[in-house]
Amino acid sequence: MSYGPLVESLVKGVVDSPEKVTIEEELEMGTRTFHVTVEPDDVGKVIGKSGRVINAIRFVVSAVASKSREKAYVKVVTE
């Protein structure tokens, strides 16, 4: 099962430019890693104060993945 649409909707709800959000999914040995790329101005909004927003997104995605006995990680790509 892919959690890409879930990650995408969670991130798009936070940013000012949802049309610029791209999600790349990497599957390696039963672990899914989502690489999230957003506009440079929106990186701070996705990470949040003290990382609270990205930690909440990671928690939700991890909880959904654990129901299928999988692991899922979310990483914000910064340049």
Secondary structure per residue as TSV (DSSP state, phi and psi in degrees):
chain	resnum	aa	ss	phi	psi
A	1	M	-	360.0	138.0
A	2	S	-	-100.4	137.7
A	3	Y	-	-105.8	12.3
A	4	G	H	-55.6	-48.1
A	5	P	H	-61.7	-34.4
A	6	L	H	-65.7	-47.7
A	7	V	H	-61.2	-43.5
A	8	E	H	-61.6	-45.1
A	9	S	H	-68.2	-35.9
A	10	L	H	-66.2	-43.0
A	11	V	H	-71.6	-41.8
A	12	K	H	-63.3	-27.1
A	13	G	T	-72.6	-13.2
A	14	V	T	-101.9	-31.6
A	15	V	-	-88.5	164.3
A	16	D	S	-86.1	-25.0
A	17	S	-	-118.7	75.6
A	18	P	G	-65.4	-22.5
A	19	E	G	-72.3	-15.4
A	20	K	G	-95.7	2.0
A	21	V	-	-78.9	129.1
A	22	T	E	-127.1	139.9
A	23	I	E	-122.1	125.7
A	24	E	E	-113.9	127.9
A	25	E	E	-103.3	132.5
A	26	E	E	-123.0	126.7
A	27	L	E	-113.0	120.2
A	28	E	E	-142.4	115.7
A	29	M	T	51.7	47.0
A	30	G	T	78.7	6.7
A	31	T	E	-116.8	128.8
A	32	R	E	-100.4	132.5
A	33	T	E	-122.2	127.3
A	34	F	E	-105.7	120.4
A	35	H	E	-99.0	113.2
A	36	V	E	-100.1	126.3
A	37	T	E	-118.2	127.9
A	38	V	-	-131.1	173.5
A	39	E	-	-60.6	147.7
A	40	P	G	-56.4	-32.4
A	41	D	G	-72.2	-21.2
A	42	D	G	-95.4	-6.5
A	43	V	H	-59.7	-43.4
A	44	G	H	-63.2	-33.4
A	45	K	H	-70.9	-36.6
A	46	V	H	-71.4	-40.1
A	47	I	H	-74.2	-44.1
A	48	G	-	79.3	172.0
A	49	K	G	-68.3	123.8
A	50	S	G	58.2	23.0
A	51	G	G	76.3	18.6
A	52	R	H	-68.0	-38.5
A	53	V	H	-69.5	-48.8
A	54	I	H	-66.1	-34.3
A	55	N	H	-65.5	-37.1
A	56	A	H	-67.1	-41.9
A	57	I	H	-63.1	-44.5
A	58	R	H	-61.7	-39.7
A	59	F	H	-62.9	-45.7
A	60	V	H	-64.9	-46.3
A	61	V	H	-64.6	-41.6
A	62	S	H	-64.3	-39.1
A	63	A	H	-66.0	-41.2
A	64	V	H	-66.1	-40.9
A	65	A	H	-67.1	-36.0
A	66	S	H	-67.3	-23.3
A	67	K	H	-65.2	-27.3
A	68	S	T	-99.7	13.1
A	69	R	T	57.0	43.0
A	70	E	-	-122.7	169.1
A	71	K	E	-116.8	140.6
A	72	A	E	-139.5	136.8
A	73	Y	E	-125.8	149.6
A	74	V	E	-122.4	126.5
A	75	K	E	-125.2	136.7
A	76	V	E	-93.3	124.8
A	77	V	-	-87.1	120.2
A	78	T	-	-117.6	151.8
A	79	E	-	-105.5	360.0
